[in-house]
Amino acid sequence: MKLNKLLTGFALSGVILGTSGLQLAQAQTEPKVDDRCEVSLNYDVMVEPKKLVMSEKGTEKYRIEVDKLFVEGKQVSLTDKQKKLVTQYADEVSTQVPEVIEVVNEAVALASQAVSMALTPLMGDAAGAKFDEMMAGVQKRVDSVAYRHGDSFYLGATEDSMQNTFNDEFEQEMEQIVQNSVGTIMMTIGGQIMSGDGDSFEAKMDAFSKKIDNLGQDIEQQIESQSKGLEAKADRLCDRFENLLVLENQLRQEVPELAPYALTQNSTKELRE
């Protein structure tokens, strides 16, 4: 799963905010991450005190315990230089994973806030409650692939983990919530349009469109500082991941046993030596 998709995709506001001017709220919830973050994670990562575990489909591929390295369950003999590099790499990953998880959860929270601010005034509390239910379902899924339990952190960001989490069952759950809400939403929107200013239907539609535009501007102003803060955090993560790519490349060159186990890869940028 590419890091930039992980950071922006979890917002999922595009699933919900599909109506003209409300797209503005969607744009404000998505941190802008450039191609430096076109980073794919090949393994799920578990960070625990004094231990780092890389796994694939639930099977451990390698782990680092302080300065000890285990590949496929077998300890690898390391020189002092290799131990230092292994420890440095484990420390860097252990620092970045909690930061990624924090940004992911902030993105979901910001998307949920934008959805509530956008839809409740237009569609009423009943429809707003349905969308709150939808966002709660999103958060539940996110919590299964990016979470903190005490001093342990887990990031299941591989394509396999993401597909298992946001699968057909999830899509069906979201579709069912939307289908159950369509009638209420249409009636509420119709009422909003017909109660608007203007003598003709065209005038009422124009008034409704302006109302949506004004609402979008209000949302932008209210969450602008939060979205900029999220974008800044995402930018810092990109910088850190660039360094991690370099460090991992050095580690895999120095420790042949790790050569087949690249945690990260960047398809848009060559690794620096």
VOBADREN-814741 format. One record per residue (C-alpha): residue in one letter; y, z negated, x negated. Coordinates in nm, 3 decimals, m for minus. Layout:
// VOBADREN-814741
res|y|z|x
A|Y|Z|X
...
//
This chain:
// VOBADREN-814741
res|y|z|x
M|0.000|0.000|0.000
K|0.332|0.104|m0.155
L|0.570|m0.185|m0.210
N|0.864|m0.013|m0.044
K|0.653|0.051|0.268
L|0.538|m0.307|0.260
L|0.896|m0.434|0.250
T|1.033|m0.200|0.516
G|0.732|m0.130|0.730
F|0.669|m0.487|0.835
A|0.999|m0.487|1.020
L|0.837|m0.247|1.268
S|1.153|m0.233|1.468
G|1.103|0.141|1.499
V|0.807|0.074|1.726
I|1.041|m0.098|1.967
L|1.391|0.031|1.911
G|1.340|0.387|2.022
T|1.652|0.431|2.234
S|1.963|0.619|2.107
G|2.227|0.371|1.992
L|1.974|0.094|1.937
Q|1.850|0.281|1.631
L|2.148|0.124|1.457
A|1.983|m0.215|1.482
Q|1.668|m0.070|1.330
A|1.855|0.070|1.032
Q|2.018|m0.264|0.965
T|1.684|m0.445|0.948
E|1.532|m0.218|0.685
P|1.606|m0.304|0.321
K|1.678|0.013|0.126
V|1.429|0.039|m0.154
D|1.449|0.331|m0.394
D|1.169|0.518|m0.568
R|1.143|0.249|m0.836
C|0.935|0.066|m0.575
E|0.693|0.350|m0.514
V|0.434|0.102|m0.639
S|0.083|0.090|m0.499
L|m0.132|m0.219|m0.518
N|m0.499|m0.146|m0.579
Y|m0.619|m0.503|m0.521
D|m0.548|m0.796|m0.294
V|m0.391|m1.085|m0.483
M|m0.452|m1.458|m0.450
V|m0.221|m1.689|m0.643
E|m0.331|m2.050|m0.682
P|m0.216|m2.325|m0.917
K|m0.344|m2.224|m1.261
K|m0.547|m1.933|m1.116
L|m0.487|m1.568|m1.029
V|m0.755|m1.367|m0.845
M|m0.766|m0.991|m0.788
S|m1.012|m0.875|m0.523
E|m1.117|m0.565|m0.337
K|m1.260|m0.584|0.016
G|m1.323|m0.953|m0.036
T|m1.502|m0.911|m0.370
E|m1.343|m1.058|m0.682
K|m1.278|m0.799|m0.952
Y|m1.116|m1.024|m1.210
R|m0.938|m1.357|m1.235
I|m0.721|m1.542|m1.482
E|m0.736|m1.920|m1.524
V|m0.451|m2.026|m1.754
D|m0.548|m1.827|m2.068
K|m0.908|m1.749|m1.968
L|m1.006|m1.409|m1.831
F|m1.311|m1.335|m1.613
V|m1.403|m0.976|m1.529
E|m1.670|m0.920|m1.265
G|m1.755|m1.289|m1.296
K|m1.806|m1.286|m1.675
Q|m1.568|m1.456|m1.918
V|m1.407|m1.224|m2.171
S|m1.357|m1.349|m2.528
L|m0.987|m1.322|m2.618
T|m0.786|m1.340|m2.937
D|m0.473|m1.557|m2.948
K|m0.258|m1.246|m2.901
Q|m0.461|m1.139|m2.599
K|m0.447|m1.489|m2.450
K|m0.070|m1.488|m2.476
L|m0.048|m1.151|m2.302
V|m0.294|m1.254|m2.030
T|m0.096|m1.571|m1.961
Q|0.233|m1.381|m1.955
Y|0.091|m1.129|m1.709
A|m0.054|m1.399|m1.482
D|0.277|m1.585|m1.481
E|0.468|m1.271|m1.387
V|0.234|m1.179|m1.101
S|0.230|m1.541|m0.982
T|0.609|m1.536|m0.968
Q|0.643|m1.202|m0.791
V|0.379|m1.242|m0.520
P|0.555|m1.537|m0.347
E|0.882|m1.341|m0.364
V|0.722|m1.037|m0.195
I|0.577|m1.260|0.077
E|0.917|m1.419|0.135
V|1.087|m1.080|0.173
V|0.814|m0.956|0.408
N|0.855|m1.254|0.638
E|1.234|m1.231|0.627
A|1.210|m0.864|0.725
V|0.994|m0.946|1.025
A|1.225|m1.231|1.130
L|1.531|m1.007|1.099
A|1.363|m0.731|1.300
S|1.269|m0.981|1.570
Q|1.627|m1.107|1.583
A|1.764|m0.754|1.611
V|1.518|m0.667|1.886
S|1.611|m0.975|2.087
M|1.983|m0.916|2.042
A|1.950|m0.549|2.139
L|1.718|m0.565|2.436
T|1.777|m0.890|2.620
P|2.139|m0.809|2.723
L|2.029|m0.466|2.849
M|1.694|m0.542|3.007
G|1.709|m0.904|3.105
D|1.512|m1.211|3.011
A|1.182|m1.089|3.158
A|1.173|m0.773|2.948
G|1.306|m0.966|2.649
A|1.014|m1.207|2.679
K|0.769|m0.915|2.664
F|0.924|m0.790|2.344
D|0.920|m1.143|2.203
E|0.546|m1.137|2.274
M|0.517|m0.809|2.088
M|0.700|m0.941|1.783
A|0.486|m1.255|1.789
G|0.182|m1.027|1.768
V|0.336|m0.849|1.469
Q|0.407|m1.182|1.298
K|0.049|m1.299|1.357
R|m0.086|m0.988|1.187
V|0.159|m1.019|0.900
D|0.054|m1.380|0.850
S|m0.301|m1.263|0.787
V|m0.207|m1.037|0.496
A|0.098|m1.207|0.344
Y|0.100|m1.583|0.363
R|0.144|m1.915|0.190
H|m0.090|m2.210|0.234
G|0.043|m2.506|0.039
D|0.051|m2.401|m0.326
S|m0.160|m2.089|m0.264
F|m0.027|m1.742|m0.185
Y|m0.215|m1.436|m0.062
L|m0.096|m1.077|m0.054
G|m0.340|m0.832|0.102
A|m0.136|m0.519|0.043
T|m0.406|m0.262|m0.032
E|m0.452|0.031|0.206
D|m0.784|m0.113|0.319
S|m0.636|m0.454|0.401
M|m0.342|m0.300|0.586
Q|m0.563|m0.067|0.787
N|m0.791|m0.353|0.884
T|m0.492|m0.558|0.996
F|m0.276|m0.299|1.171
N|m0.575|m0.121|1.322
D|m0.657|0.045|1.654
E|m0.693|m0.295|1.818
F|m0.337|m0.383|1.716
E|m0.205|m0.052|1.848
Q|m0.383|m0.109|2.178
E|m0.234|m0.458|2.206
M|0.116|m0.321|2.150
E|0.063|m0.031|2.391
Q|m0.063|m0.267|2.660
I|0.246|m0.488|2.628
V|0.471|m0.182|2.653
Q|0.282|m0.042|2.952
N|0.304|m0.373|3.132
S|0.678|m0.375|3.071
V|0.766|m0.016|3.156
G|0.829|m0.079|3.525
T|1.057|m0.374|3.465
I|1.240|m0.194|3.186
M|1.303|0.121|3.390
M|1.425|m0.077|3.690
T|1.656|m0.285|3.472
I|1.798|0.018|3.292
G|1.845|0.196|3.623
G|2.030|m0.103|3.758
Q|2.247|m0.117|3.446
I|2.337|0.250|3.483
M|2.411|0.242|3.855
S|2.625|m0.072|3.826
G|2.834|0.083|3.551
D|3.187|0.213|3.580
G|3.245|0.559|3.724
D|3.215|0.742|4.053
S|2.964|1.007|3.944
F|2.621|0.970|3.785
E|2.748|1.147|3.475
A|3.032|0.899|3.442
K|2.794|0.607|3.484
M|2.563|0.751|3.217
D|2.858|0.793|2.983
A|2.961|0.431|3.043
F|2.605|0.315|2.976
S|2.591|0.515|2.653
K|2.916|0.357|2.535
K|2.778|0.015|2.622
I|2.475|0.081|2.401
D|2.700|0.203|2.117
N|2.916|m0.108|2.141
L|2.605|m0.326|2.147
G|2.478|m0.154|1.834
Q|2.806|m0.223|1.656
D|2.793|m0.589|1.759
I|2.439|m0.621|1.625
E|2.538|m0.452|1.299
Q|2.823|m0.696|1.248
Q|2.612|m1.001|1.329
I|2.316|m0.922|1.104
E|2.496|m0.725|0.832
S|2.511|m1.013|0.586
Q|2.144|m1.096|0.642
S|2.034|m0.735|0.596
K|2.242|m0.703|0.277
G|2.085|m1.021|0.144
L|1.740|m0.882|0.219
E|1.827|m0.555|0.050
A|1.948|m0.741|m0.259
K|1.620|m0.933|m0.278
A|1.426|m0.608|m0.245
D|1.629|m0.454|m0.527
R|1.552|m0.750|m0.752
L|1.183|m0.714|m0.671
C|1.199|m0.350|m0.773
D|1.345|m0.446|m1.108
R|1.074|m0.707|m1.160
F|0.799|m0.463|m1.065
E|0.920|m0.215|m1.322
N|0.871|m0.484|m1.585
L|0.532|m0.574|m1.441
L|0.415|m0.213|m1.471
V|0.504|m0.213|m1.839
L|0.340|m0.549|m1.901
E|0.023|m0.449|m1.721
N|0.001|m0.128|m1.920
Q|0.023|m0.330|m2.242
L|m0.240|m0.573|m2.119
R|m0.489|m0.300|m2.029
Q|m0.438|m0.142|m2.372
E|m0.490|m0.472|m2.555
V|m0.786|m0.589|m2.342
P|m1.033|m0.299|m2.294
E|m1.230|m0.492|m2.031
L|m0.928|m0.464|m1.800
A|m0.871|m0.093|m1.859
P|m1.050|0.013|m1.536
Y|m0.868|m0.247|m1.323
A|m0.509|m0.138|m1.272
L|m0.340|m0.364|m1.018
T|m0.036|m0.142|m0.985
Q|0.049|0.222|m1.017
N|0.371|0.416|m0.981
S|0.337|0.778|m0.877
T|0.704|0.864|m0.925
K|0.772|0.723|m1.270
E|0.594|0.735|m1.601
L|0.511|0.398|m1.758
R|0.717|0.311|m2.055
E|0.530|0.226|m2.371
//
